[in-house]
Each structure stands twice: as structure tokens, then as C-alpha cells.
Amino acid sequence: MRAVASELLAMSLSGHRTRFVFAGYNITNATDQVEPMRKRIQRQVGTIVPRRLPPAQRLSLRPHEVLTVTKISSGQTWFYKRVFPAIWFGFLAVFTVRSALGGTAGLDAMFIVIPVAMAVFGFFLMRKLVWDLLDEVYDCGDSLLVRNRGEEDSISLSIVMNISASTNTNPPRVTLRLETPSKFGSEVAFSPIGQFTLNPFAKNKIAEDLMVRVDQARSRRNV
């Protein structure tokens, strides 16, 4: 549009009758088109265009060329990482303040010691089992697209040395140990999509599938 001699001529060519409508399509540069196109393709064909691709490369992709991916991380990860800690520490803080203001703490120091001990215990427990979880993990076939705190990286299955699954923890977690460190370190973990089962010793299907495919990817690499 900017190559046209005048705005009025551009509006006449595009068919817009008012400048207000035309201004909504006034593209500053190619980057302005990237995210809307990415979201439109995702809605149409259920795919994701990785954000790490350069704008020109993203715009050149056709729908059939876009990589189809499947989300394998739990949608409840955000709750465990953000909402539950706020509830936990918020409850302990309110309990401690009310005990102090009500004079109960002066009668029994345990009303202060116990909440503080629970807060310290909760901090280290969440640091070990919750806060290190990736926000999102997508299965891209030969690699995983991982996202955490607004950043993303691609992890090839061929560089995964070991996969361990802890299904008896809450939330359940799958841990990947990498040969080459990713943007998030040499060991990454995520909470897989939950599966209903009455068997407490049931294996996680996502972890089992990844184990088989990692072994196949490493075998092809060594050929």
C-alpha cells in the first residue's frame, strides 16, 4: 500500500470507502503481518508456526508446509506454577497475621513457628517439583517445541540421553536429560497430559512413546 502514490488512490484500489477502515489494514512492515497470519493458520489447520522463524520465512510458508504439532504438556501447569503457590503462601500469611493481631501468637509461639516452617517446606517442595516445569511442550515429530516464561526452544529427540517419568507425584512429571544443553538447561521437565486410570502403577503413555522414539532417533543418528 505504501508504494501507491497517494492514500486516496490506494483506498480506491482496495475498495475502502473510509480512511478509518483503510487504516486498519495499514501495514507498517512485514513483521506486522507475522502474528495475525500465524494465528489464522493455526485456527484453520490446527498447526503452529514456530516463533523463532524469521518473518520472511514465516510469511512464505503455505498451510500444507506448516509443521503439525501436538501439545503433550498438561493444561493445568499454569495452575500448579502460579495459582496454587499463591493460595498456599497467601493462606499461611493470613493465618500468621491474624494470629499475631489476635494475641494468640503471644500465648503460644507455635502459631508462628508452624506457619513459617510450612512456608519454608512449601518453598523448597515447589522449587523442586513445580517451578522448574516448562509452561508448554509440543510434539513436532523428530523434535519437541518447548516454551517457558515467554521463551521457546526446539529440542531434537536425537540429543535426549535419558527420559524418566514420575507418575506418583502431583503433578506428574517427565524429565529429559540432554546431551547438548537447551535454552532451559541440560535437564528439562514438564507435566504430561493426564490420563484417567485406577491403576496407581500405570505407566504414562506420553513418556513411554517418547522413550521409544528417542531410541529410534538416536539409532538413526548413529547409522
Phi and psi in degrees as GROMACS dihedral restraints (atoms count N, CA, C in turn):
[ dihedral_restraints ]
;  ai    aj    ak    al  type     phi  dphi    fc
    3     4     5     6     1   -71.6    20    10
    4     5     6     7     1   -16.0    20    10
    6     7     8     9     1   -79.1    20    10
    7     8     9    10     1   -14.5    20    10
    9    10    11    12     1   -73.9    20    10
   10    11    12    13     1   147.7    20    10
   12    13    14    15     1   -59.9    20    10
   13    14    15    16     1   -42.4    20    10
   15    16    17    18     1  -139.8    20    10
   16    17    18    19     1   160.5    20    10
   18    19    20    21     1   -66.8    20    10
   19    20    21    22     1   -37.8    20    10
   21    22    23    24     1   -63.3    20    10
   22    23    24    25     1   -40.5    20    10
   24    25    26    27     1   -65.5    20    10
   25    26    27    28     1   -40.1    20    10
   27    28    29    30     1   -63.5    20    10
   28    29    30    31     1   -39.1    20    10
   30    31    32    33     1   -66.8    20    10
   31    32    33    34     1   -37.8    20    10
   33    34    35    36     1   -68.4    20    10
   34    35    36    37     1   -36.1    20    10
   36    37    38    39     1   -70.7    20    10
   37    38    39    40     1   -36.5    20    10
   39    40    41    42     1   -82.9    20    10
   40    41    42    43     1   -16.8    20    10
   42    43    44    45     1    93.9    20    10
   43    44    45    46     1     1.4    20    10
   45    46    47    48     1   -77.4    20    10
   46    47    48    49     1   139.9    20    10
   48    49    50    51     1   -97.2    20    10
   49    50    51    52     1   -23.2    20    10
   51    52    53    54     1  -125.3    20    10
   52    53    54    55     1   152.7    20    10
   54    55    56    57     1   -69.2    20    10
   55    56    57    58     1   -27.2    20    10
   57    58    59    60     1   -62.0    20    10
   58    59    60    61     1   -45.0    20    10
   60    61    62    63     1   -67.7    20    10
   61    62    63    64     1   -41.8    20    10
   63    64    65    66     1   -63.4    20    10
   64    65    66    67     1   -36.7    20    10
   66    67    68    69     1   -64.0    20    10
   67    68    69    70     1   -27.4    20    10
   69    70    71    72     1   -66.3    20    10
   70    71    72    73     1   -19.6    20    10
   72    73    74    75     1  -110.5    20    10
   73    74    75    76     1    15.3    20    10
   75    76    77    78     1   -77.1    20    10
   76    77    78    79     1    99.1    20    10
   78    79    80    81     1   -84.7    20    10
   79    80    81    82     1   124.2    20    10
   81    82    83    84     1   -76.1    20    10
   82    83    84    85     1   -46.5    20    10
   84    85    86    87     1  -156.8    20    10
   85    86    87    88     1  -179.2    20    10
   87    88    89    90     1   -65.6    20    10
   88    89    90    91     1   -28.3    20    10
   90    91    92    93     1   -64.0    20    10
   91    92    93    94     1   -30.3    20    10
   93    94    95    96     1   -63.0    20    10
   94    95    96    97     1   -22.2    20    10
   96    97    98    99     1   -90.4    20    10
   97    98    99   100     1   -12.9    20    10
   99   100   101   102     1   -64.9    20    10
  100   101   102   103     1   -58.9    20    10
  102   103   104   105     1   -65.4    20    10
  103   104   105   106     1   -44.4    20    10
  105   106   107   108     1   -57.9    20    10
  106   107   108   109     1   -41.3    20    10
  108   109   110   111     1   -66.6    20    10
  109   110   111   112     1   -40.1    20    10
  111   112   113   114     1   -61.0    20    10
  112   113   114   115     1   -43.7    20    10
  114   115   116   117     1   -70.7    20    10
  115   116   117   118     1   -37.1    20    10
  117   118   119   120     1   -64.8    20    10
  118   119   120   121     1   -43.7    20    10
  120   121   122   123     1   -63.2    20    10
  121   122   123   124     1   -40.8    20    10
  123   124   125   126     1   -62.7    20    10
  124   125   126   127     1   -39.8    20    10
  126   127   128   129     1   -68.7    20    10
  127   128   129   130     1   -35.4    20    10
  129   130   131   132     1   -76.6    20    10
  130   131   132   133     1   -44.2    20    10
  132   133   134   135     1  -120.2    20    10
  133   134   135   136     1     7.2    20    10
  135   136   137   138     1    65.9    20    10
  136   137   138   139     1    38.9    20    10
  138   139   140   141     1  -124.8    20    10
  139   140   141   142     1   172.2    20    10
  141   142   143   144     1  -131.1    20    10
  142   143   144   145     1   130.4    20    10
  144   145   146   147     1   -93.4    20    10
  145   146   147   148     1   113.8    20    10
  147   148   149   150     1   -53.5    20    10
  148   149   150   151     1   134.6    20    10
  150   151   152   153     1   -67.9    20    10
  151   152   153   154     1   -18.4    20    10
  153   154   155   156     1   -74.8    20    10
  154   155   156   157     1   -12.4    20    10
  156   157   158   159     1   -70.1    20    10
  157   158   159   160     1   143.4    20    10
  159   160   161   162     1   -60.1    20    10
  160   161   162   163     1   150.4    20    10
  162   163   164   165     1   -53.8    20    10
  163   164   165   166     1   -43.8    20    10
  165   166   167   168     1   -62.7    20    10
  166   167   168   169     1   -38.1    20    10
  168   169   170   171     1   -71.7    20    10
  169   170   171   172     1   -37.1    20    10
  171   172   173   174     1   -65.2    20    10
  172   173   174   175     1   -41.6    20    10
  174   175   176   177     1   -68.5    20    10
  175   176   177   178     1   -24.4    20    10
  177   178   179   180     1   -82.9    20    10
  178   179   180   181     1   -10.1    20    10
  180   181   182   183     1   -73.5    20    10
  181   182   183   184     1   136.1    20    10
  183   184   185   186     1   -94.7    20    10
  184   185   186   187     1   158.4    20    10
  186   187   188   189     1   -52.9    20    10
  187   188   189   190     1   -39.4    20    10
  189   190   191   192     1   -74.7    20    10
  190   191   192   193     1   -12.1    20    10
  192   193   194   195     1   -95.2    20    10
  193   194   195   196     1    -9.9    20    10
  195   196   197   198     1   -73.6    20    10
  196   197   198   199     1   137.1    20    10
  198   199   200   201     1   -71.4    20    10
  199   200   201   202     1   122.5    20    10
  201   202   203   204     1   -81.5    20    10
  202   203   204   205     1   129.3    20    10
  204   205   206   207     1  -129.4    20    10
  205   206   207   208     1   161.3    20    10
  207   208   209   210     1  -127.5    20    10
  208   209   210   211     1   129.7    20    10
  210   211   212   213     1   -76.5    20    10
  211   212   213   214     1   126.8    20    10
  213   214   215   216     1  -116.6    20    10
  214   215   216   217     1    -1.1    20    10
  216   217   218   219     1   -94.8    20    10
  217   218   219   220     1   152.1    20    10
  219   220   221   222     1   -69.4    20    10
  220   221   222   223     1   142.5    20    10
  222   223   224   225     1   -75.1    20    10
  223   224   225   226     1    -9.1    20    10
  225   226   227   228     1   -91.5    20    10
  226   227   228   229     1     3.6    20    10
  228   229   230   231     1   -58.4    20    10
  229   230   231   232     1   -40.9    20    10
  231   232   233   234     1   -61.0    20    10
  232   233   234   235     1   -35.3    20    10
  234   235   236   237     1   -66.7    20    10
  235   236   237   238     1   -45.7    20    10
  237   238   239   240     1   -67.2    20    10
  238   239   240   241     1   -34.2    20    10
  240   241   242   243     1   -84.2    20    10
  241   242   243   244     1   -27.7    20    10
  243   244   245   246     1  -122.4    20    10
  244   245   246   247     1   -49.8    20    10
  246   247   248   249     1   -74.4    20    10
  247   248   249   250     1   -50.0    20    10
  249   250   251   252     1   -60.5    20    10
  250   251   252   253     1   -45.1    20    10
  252   253   254   255     1   -59.5    20    10
  253   254   255   256     1   -38.1    20    10
  255   256   257   258     1   -63.6    20    10
  256   257   258   259     1   -40.5    20    10
  258   259   260   261     1   -66.3    20    10
  259   260   261   262     1   -44.5    20    10
  261   262   263   264     1   -61.7    20    10
  262   263   264   265     1   -55.7    20    10
  264   265   266   267     1   -72.3    20    10
  265   266   267   268     1   -29.9    20    10
  267   268   269   270     1   -65.9    20    10
  268   269   270   271     1   -42.4    20    10
  270   271   272   273     1   -63.0    20    10
  271   272   273   274     1   -44.4    20    10
  273   274   275   276     1   -64.3    20    10
  274   275   276   277     1   -38.3    20    10
  276   277   278   279     1   -66.2    20    10
  277   278   279   280     1   -44.6    20    10
  279   280   281   282     1   -63.7    20    10
  280   281   282   283     1   -42.8    20    10
  282   283   284   285     1   -61.7    20    10
  283   284   285   286     1   -43.2    20    10
  285   286   287   288     1   -66.2    20    10
  286   287   288   289     1   -43.5    20    10
  288   289   290   291     1   -65.5    20    10
  289   290   291   292     1   -43.0    20    10
  291   292   293   294     1   -65.6    20    10
  292   293   294   295     1   -36.4    20    10
  294   295   296   297     1   -66.6    20    10
  295   296   297   298     1   -39.4    20    10
  297   298   299   300     1   -69.7    20    10
  298   299   300   301     1   -42.6    20    10
  300   301   302   303     1   -73.3    20    10
  301   302   303   304     1   -28.0    20    10
  303   304   305   306     1   -84.7    20    10
  304   305   306   307     1    -3.1    20    10
  306   307   308   309     1    83.7    20    10
  307   308   309   310     1    -1.8    20    10
  309   310   311   312     1   -67.6    20    10
  310   311   312   313     1   -34.2    20    10
  312   313   314   315     1   -66.0    20    10
  313   314   315   316     1   -30.6    20    10
  315   316   317   318     1   -69.9    20    10
  316   317   318   319     1   -27.5    20    10
  318   319   320   321     1   -81.5    20    10
  319   320   321   322     1   -33.4    20    10
  321   322   323   324     1  -144.3    20    10
  322   323   324   325     1   114.1    20    10
  324   325   326   327     1   -67.0    20    10
  325   326   327   328     1   -15.5    20    10
  327   328   329   330     1   -65.6    20    10
  328   329   330   331     1   -23.2    20    10
  330   331   332   333     1   -68.2    20    10
  331   332   333   334     1   -15.9    20    10
  333   334   335   336     1  -102.2    20    10
  334   335   336   337     1   -42.3    20    10
  336   337   338   339     1   -64.4    20    10
  337   338   339   340     1   -45.5    20    10
  339   340   341   342     1   -63.5    20    10
  340   341   342   343     1   -49.2    20    10
  342   343   344   345     1   -60.9    20    10
  343   344   345   346     1   -37.7    20    10
  345   346   347   348     1   -64.9    20    10
  346   347   348   349     1   -42.9    20    10
  348   349   350   351     1   -63.2    20    10
  349   350   351   352     1   -40.3    20    10
  351   352   353   354     1   -66.6    20    10
  352   353   354   355     1   -35.4    20    10
  354   355   356   357     1   -67.0    20    10
  355   356   357   358     1   -43.2    20    10
  357   358   359   360     1   -64.7    20    10
  358   359   360   361     1   -44.2    20    10
  360   361   362   363     1   -61.4    20    10
  361   362   363   364     1   -45.1    20    10
  363   364   365   366     1   -64.0    20    10
  364   365   366   367     1   -37.0    20    10
  366   367   368   369     1   -61.5    20    10
  367   368   369   370     1   -50.0    20    10
  369   370   371   372     1   -70.3    20    10
  370   371   372   373     1   -33.3    20    10
  372   373   374   375     1   -66.5    20    10
  373   374   375   376     1   -45.8    20    10
  375   376   377   378     1   -69.5    20    10
  376   377   378   379     1   -34.0    20    10
  378   379   380   381     1   -63.7    20    10
  379   380   381   382     1   -34.0    20    10
  381   382   383   384     1   -83.3    20    10
  382   383   384   385     1   -36.5    20    10
  384   385   386   387     1  -113.6    20    10
  385   386   387   388     1   -15.9    20    10
  387   388   389   390     1  -122.8    20    10
  388   389   390   391     1   -54.4    20    10
  390   391   392   393     1   -68.5    20    10
  391   392   393   394     1   -16.5    20    10
  393   394   395   396     1   -89.9    20    10
  394   395   396   397     1    -1.0    20    10
  396   397   398   399     1   -71.0    20    10
  397   398   399   400     1   141.6    20    10
  399   400   401   402     1   -70.0    20    10
  400   401   402   403     1   147.6    20    10
  402   403   404   405     1   -68.2    20    10
  403   404   405   406     1   -45.4    20    10
  405   406   407   408     1  -144.0    20    10
  406   407   408   409     1   144.5    20    10
  408   409   410   411     1  -136.4    20    10
  409   410   411   412     1   128.3    20    10
  411   412   413   414     1  -119.4    20    10
  412   413   414   415     1   136.6    20    10
  414   415   416   417     1   -86.9    20    10
  415   416   417   418     1   115.9    20    10
  417   418   419   420     1  -107.2    20    10
  418   419   420   421     1    17.9    20    10
  420   421   422   423     1    96.2    20    10
  421   422   423   424     1   -89.3    20    10
  423   424   425   426     1   -91.1    20    10
  424   425   426   427     1     1.4    20    10
  426   427   428   429     1  -152.2    20    10
  427   428   429   430     1   170.0    20    10
  429   430   431   432     1  -118.6    20    10
  430   431   432   433     1   132.9    20    10
  432   433   434   435     1   -96.5    20    10
  433   434   435   436     1   115.3    20    10
  435   436   437   438     1  -115.0    20    10
  436   437   438   439     1   144.5    20    10
  438   439   440   441     1  -134.5    20    10
  439   440   441   442     1   141.0    20    10
  441   442   443   444     1  -158.4    20    10
  442   443   444   445     1   126.4    20    10
  444   445   446   447     1    54.2    20    10
  445   446   447   448     1    42.9    20    10
  447   448   449   450     1    82.8    20    10
  448   449   450   451     1    -0.9    20    10
  450   451   452   453     1  -114.2    20    10
  451   452   453   454     1   159.1    20    10
  453   454   455   456     1  -142.8    20    10
  454   455   456   457     1   159.2    20    10
  456   457   458   459     1  -153.2    20    10
  457   458   459   460     1   159.9    20    10
  459   460   461   462     1  -111.6    20    10
  460   461   462   463     1   129.6    20    10
  462   463   464   465     1  -117.0    20    10
  463   464   465   466     1   114.7    20    10
  465   466   467   468     1   -71.8    20    10
  466   467   468   469     1   139.0    20    10
  468   469   470   471     1   -64.7    20    10
  469   470   471   472     1   -23.0    20    10
  471   472   473   474     1   -72.8    20    10
  472   473   474   475     1   -14.3    20    10
  474   475   476   477     1  -102.3    20    10
  475   476   477   478     1     6.0    20    10
  477   478   479   480     1   -83.2    20    10
  478   479   480   481     1   119.8    20    10
  480   481   482   483     1   -85.2    20    10
  481   482   483   484     1   -37.1    20    10
  483   484   485   486     1  -152.1    20    10
  484   485   486   487     1   146.4    20    10
  486   487   488   489     1  -127.1    20    10
  487   488   489   490     1   127.6    20    10
  489   490   491   492     1  -126.1    20    10
  490   491   492   493     1   141.8    20    10
  492   493   494   495     1  -123.3    20    10
  493   494   495   496     1   132.1    20    10
  495   496   497   498     1  -115.6    20    10
  496   497   498   499     1    97.6    20    10
  498   499   500   501     1   -91.1    20    10
  499   500   501   502     1   -13.1    20    10
  501   502   503   504     1   -92.3    20    10
  502   503   504   505     1    -1.4    20    10
  504   505   506   507     1   -91.6    20    10
  505   506   507   508     1   162.8    20    10
  507   508   509   510     1  -127.9    20    10
  508   509   510   511     1   109.4    20    10
  510   511   512   513     1   -78.7    20    10
  511   512   513   514     1   156.2    20    10
  513   514   515   516     1   -63.7    20    10
  514   515   516   517     1   152.8    20    10
  516   517   518   519     1  -142.2    20    10
  517   518   519   520     1   148.9    20    10
  519   520   521   522     1  -120.5    20    10
  520   521   522   523     1   126.9    20    10
  522   523   524   525     1  -113.6    20    10
  523   524   525   526     1   132.0    20    10
  525   526   527   528     1  -113.4    20    10
  526   527   528   529     1   128.5    20    10
  528   529   530   531     1  -104.5    20    10
  529   530   531   532     1   127.5    20    10
  531   532   533   534     1  -109.3    20    10
  532   533   534   535     1   147.2    20    10
  534   535   536   537     1   -69.5    20    10
  535   536   537   538     1   -46.2    20    10
  537   538   539   540     1  -109.0    20    10
  538   539   540   541     1   122.3    20    10
  540   541   542   543     1   -57.7    20    10
  541   542   543   544     1   138.7    20    10
  543   544   545   546     1   -89.2    20    10
  544   545   546   547     1  -174.6    20    10
  546   547   548   549     1   -62.2    20    10
  547   548   549   550     1   -22.3    20    10
  549   550   551   552     1  -107.2    20    10
  550   551   552   553     1    15.2    20    10
  552   553   554   555     1   109.5    20    10
  553   554   555   556     1   178.9    20    10
  555   556   557   558     1   -85.6    20    10
  556   557   558   559     1    -5.1    20    10
  558   559   560   561     1  -139.0    20    10
  559   560   561   562     1   120.8    20    10
  561   562   563   564     1  -124.1    20    10
  562   563   564   565     1   150.2    20    10
  564   565   566   567     1  -137.9    20    10
  565   566   567   568     1   150.7    20    10
  567   568   569   570     1  -147.6    20    10
  568   569   570   571     1   160.9    20    10
  570   571   572   573     1   -96.0    20    10
  571   572   573   574     1   116.7    20    10
  573   574   575   576     1   -74.0    20    10
  574   575   576   577     1   163.3    20    10
  576   577   578   579     1   -59.9    20    10
  577   578   579   580     1   130.5    20    10
  579   580   581   582     1   -71.0    20    10
  580   581   582   583     1   151.8    20    10
  582   583   584   585     1  -132.5    20    10
  583   584   585   586     1   132.0    20    10
  585   586   587   588     1   -76.2    20    10
  586   587   588   589     1   128.7    20    10
  588   589   590   591     1  -157.1    20    10
  589   590   591   592     1   146.9    20    10
  591   592   593   594     1   -91.8    20    10
  592   593   594   595     1    -5.4    20    10
  594   595   596   597     1   -91.6    20    10
  595   596   597   598     1   110.8    20    10
  597   598   599   600     1   -67.6    20    10
  598   599   600   601     1   -14.4    20    10
  600   601   602   603     1  -104.9    20    10
  601   602   603   604     1    11.4    20    10
  603   604   605   606     1   -65.9    20    10
  604   605   606   607     1   141.3    20    10
  606   607   608   609     1   -81.1    20    10
  607   608   609   610     1   149.9    20    10
  609   610   611   612     1   -79.6    20    10
  610   611   612   613     1   125.0    20    10
  612   613   614   615     1   -65.5    20    10
  613   614   615   616     1   -36.8    20    10
  615   616   617   618     1   -64.4    20    10
  616   617   618   619     1   -44.4    20    10
  618   619   620   621     1   -65.4    20    10
  619   620   621   622     1   -41.6    20    10
  621   622   623   624     1   -64.2    20    10
  622   623   624   625     1   -40.8    20    10
  624   625   626   627     1   -64.8    20    10
  625   626   627   628     1   -41.3    20    10
  627   628   629   630     1   -64.9    20    10
  628   629   630   631     1   -38.2    20    10
  630   631   632   633     1   -59.5    20    10
  631   632   633   634     1   -45.5    20    10
  633   634   635   636     1   -64.9    20    10
  634   635   636   637     1   -44.9    20    10
  636   637   638   639     1   -72.4    20    10
  637   638   639   640     1   -32.0    20    10
  639   640   641   642     1   -64.6    20    10
  640   641   642   643     1   -42.7    20    10
  642   643   644   645     1   -62.7    20    10
  643   644   645   646     1   -39.6    20    10
  645   646   647   648     1   -67.4    20    10
  646   647   648   649     1   -40.9    20    10
  648   649   650   651     1   -65.1    20    10
  649   650   651   652     1   -41.2    20    10
  651   652   653   654     1   -68.7    20    10
  652   653   654   655     1   -33.4    20    10
  654   655   656   657     1   -67.5    20    10
  655   656   657   658     1   -41.6    20    10
  657   658   659   660     1   -66.0    20    10
  658   659   660   661     1   -34.2    20    10
  660   661   662   663     1   -68.7    20    10
  661   662   663   664     1   -32.6    20    10
  663   664   665   666     1   -85.3    20    10
  664   665   666   667     1    -8.9    20    10
